[in-house]
Amino acid sequence: MPFTSRELSRETLSDFEALAAKQGSCWCMHYQRPKPIPGGGTTTEHRAINRRDKAKLVREGRSHAILVYEGQTPVGWCQYGPREELPRIDAGRGYRKVGPPAQDARLWRITCFFVDRANRGRGVATFALKTALESIRRQGGGIVEAYPVVSKKMAAVPEWRWFGTPGMFRKEGFRTVAPLGTSGVLMRKTIPSG
Ligand SMILES: CC(C)(COP(=O)(O)OP(=O)(O)OC[C@H]1O[C@@H](n2cnc3c(N)ncnc32)[C@H](O)[C@@H]1OP(=O)(O)O)[C@@H](O)C(=O)NCCC(=O)NCCS
C-alpha cells in the first residue's frame, strides 16, 4: 500500500485546505452545521465562510478527518466524528424516521470522502475508511454509522459518492439498518474499544 495517513489537526490543516480548494465550496462543513448558512449568499461567499469555520473547528479540536498521502502529497480524506460534531444528519427526514441506535453506546458518523481526481480508483477512499475505523477504535469505539447512496443513477456520478459506496462499508463489516429515503441506506457497525 503506497499510502500513509494523518489526522486532520492544526498541523495538517494546510494539507486539507490544499485539497478542499479543489473540491468546491463545502469544505466538509455541511454535516458539521445543524442548519444551512443563514441568509442565502453566493457560492464564493459560502466557500469563504466554510473555510473560516472549518479552520476554527480544527483549531478547537472539533473536526475529525483522516488525510491520505502519497509521499508528501495529500490525495484524499475521510471525514468522521462523534454525533455531536456532525449534527446535520439528525435533521434528515429519512434519518429521523429511523433515529439513532437505542443502545447506550458512543455514536460515530462517517459523512464524507473526497479523493483528488487524478487519484481516484486507486483505493484511496478504501484506505481512508480503514484508517478512520482504526482511529475510532483507538478513541474508545462505539457504534459507527454510514449513509451511502444506493441509487444507481446517483452513484454513477462521482460527486454523489461523497458518502462512499455500500460495498466499501460491507467489506468493513457494516450491516444495512434501514433505507434513507429512496436513494440511500443507513449502515452501522459496532467497534469495540481497543
Ligand atoms: C467517491 C470517491 C471518494 C471514491 O474514492 P476512490 O479513492 O476513487 O475509491 P476507491 O478506489 O477506494 O474505491 C472505493 C469504492 O468506489 C468505487 N469507485 C471508485 N471509482 C469509481 C468509479 N469511477 N465509478 C464507480 N465507482 C467507483 C469502487 O468500486 C469502490 O466501491 P466498491 O467497494 O463498492 O467496489 C471519489 O470518487 C470522490 O472523491 N468523488 C467525489 C466526492 C466528492 O465530491 N466529495 C466531496 C463532498 S464534500
The ligand as an SDF file (V2000), in Angstrom:
LIG
                    3D

 48 50  0  0  0  0  0  0  0  0999 V2000
  -16.2040    8.5420   -4.1160 C   0  0  0  0  0  0  0  0  0  0  0  0
  -14.7140    8.6890   -4.0470 C   0  0  0  0  0  0  0  0  0  0  0  0
  -14.3390    9.2410   -2.6890 C   0  0  0  0  0  0  0  0  0  0  0  0
  -14.0780    7.2870   -4.1970 C   0  0  0  0  0  0  0  0  0  0  0  0
  -12.7000    7.4010   -3.9580 O   0  0  0  0  0  0  0  0  0  0  0  0
  -11.6390    6.3730   -4.5870 P   0  0  0  0  0  0  0  0  0  0  0  0
  -10.3640    6.5300   -3.8700 O   0  0  0  0  0  0  0  0  0  0  0  0
  -11.6590    6.5070   -6.0440 O   0  0  0  0  0  0  0  0  0  0  0  0
  -12.3360    4.9820   -4.1670 O   0  0  0  0  0  0  0  0  0  0  0  0
  -11.6320    3.5670   -4.0450 P   0  0  0  0  0  0  0  0  0  0  0  0
  -10.6790    3.3750   -5.1640 O   0  0  0  0  0  0  0  0  0  0  0  0
  -11.1200    3.3680   -2.6620 O   0  0  0  0  0  0  0  0  0  0  0  0
  -12.8970    2.6370   -4.2580 O   0  0  0  0  0  0  0  0  0  0  0  0
  -13.9500    2.7520   -3.3260 C   0  0  0  0  0  0  0  0  0  0  0  0
  -15.2590    2.4590   -3.9890 C   0  0  0  0  0  0  0  0  0  0  0  0
  -15.5340    3.4260   -5.0100 O   0  0  0  0  0  0  0  0  0  0  0  0
  -15.8340    2.7370   -6.2260 C   0  0  0  0  0  0  0  0  0  0  0  0
  -15.3410    3.5260   -7.3580 N   0  0  0  0  0  0  0  0  0  0  0  0
  -14.1030    4.0370   -7.4980 C   0  0  0  0  0  0  0  0  0  0  0  0
  -14.0390    4.6780   -8.6750 N   0  0  0  0  0  0  0  0  0  0  0  0
  -15.2740    4.5370   -9.2620 C   0  0  0  0  0  0  0  0  0  0  0  0
  -15.8370    4.9640  -10.4960 C   0  0  0  0  0  0  0  0  0  0  0  0
  -15.1370    5.6780  -11.3730 N   0  0  0  0  0  0  0  0  0  0  0  0
  -17.1230    4.6570  -10.7520 N   0  0  0  0  0  0  0  0  0  0  0  0
  -17.8580    3.9500   -9.8760 C   0  0  0  0  0  0  0  0  0  0  0  0
  -17.3710    3.5210   -8.6840 N   0  0  0  0  0  0  0  0  0  0  0  0
  -16.0880    3.8050   -8.4040 C   0  0  0  0  0  0  0  0  0  0  0  0
  -15.0770    1.4150   -6.1230 C   0  0  0  0  0  0  0  0  0  0  0  0
  -15.6510    0.4370   -6.9610 O   0  0  0  0  0  0  0  0  0  0  0  0
  -15.2670    1.0910   -4.6560 C   0  0  0  0  0  0  0  0  0  0  0  0
  -16.5880    0.6170   -4.4340 O   0  0  0  0  0  0  0  0  0  0  0  0
  -16.8790   -0.8850   -4.0170 P   0  0  0  0  0  0  0  0  0  0  0  0
  -16.0190   -1.1860   -2.8140 O   0  0  0  0  0  0  0  0  0  0  0  0
  -18.3150   -0.8760   -3.7110 O   0  0  0  0  0  0  0  0  0  0  0  0
  -16.4870   -1.7120   -5.1940 O   0  0  0  0  0  0  0  0  0  0  0  0
  -14.1950    9.6130   -5.2030 C   0  0  0  0  0  0  0  0  0  0  0  0
  -14.7650    9.1990   -6.4170 O   0  0  0  0  0  0  0  0  0  0  0  0
  -14.5280   11.0700   -4.9700 C   0  0  0  0  0  0  0  0  0  0  0  0
  -13.8000   11.7760   -4.2890 O   0  0  0  0  0  0  0  0  0  0  0  0
  -15.6560   11.5620   -5.5350 N   0  0  0  0  0  0  0  0  0  0  0  0
  -16.0550   12.9520   -5.2920 C   0  0  0  0  0  0  0  0  0  0  0  0
  -16.7710   13.0380   -3.9620 C   0  0  0  0  0  0  0  0  0  0  0  0
  -16.9310   14.4570   -3.5120 C   0  0  0  0  0  0  0  0  0  0  0  0
  -17.2630   15.3390   -4.2980 O   0  0  0  0  0  0  0  0  0  0  0  0
  -16.6800   14.6530   -2.1910 N   0  0  0  0  0  0  0  0  0  0  0  0
  -16.7570   15.9290   -1.6080 C   0  0  0  0  0  0  0  0  0  0  0  0
  -18.0950   16.1400   -0.9740 C   0  0  0  0  0  0  0  0  0  0  0  0
  -17.9450   17.2630    0.3710 S   0  0  0  0  0  0  0  0  0  0  0  0
  1  2  1  0
  2  3  1  0
  2  4  1  0
  2 36  1  0
  4  5  1  0
  5  6  1  0
  6  7  2  0
  6  8  1  0
  6  9  1  0
  9 10  1  0
 10 11  2  0
 10 12  1  0
 10 13  1  0
 13 14  1  0
 14 15  1  0
 15 16  1  0
 15 30  1  0
 16 17  1  0
 17 18  1  0
 17 28  1  0
 18 19  1  0
 18 27  1  0
 19 20  2  0
 20 21  1  0
 21 22  1  0
 21 27  2  0
 22 23  1  0
 22 24  2  0
 24 25  1  0
 25 26  2  0
 26 27  1  0
 28 29  1  0
 28 30  1  0
 30 31  1  0
 31 32  1  0
 32 33  2  0
 32 34  1  0
 32 35  1  0
 36 37  1  0
 36 38  1  0
 38 39  2  0
 38 40  1  0
 40 41  1  0
 41 42  1  0
 42 43  1  0
 43 44  2  0
 43 45  1  0
 45 46  1  0
 46 47  1  0
 47 48  1  0
M  END
$$$$
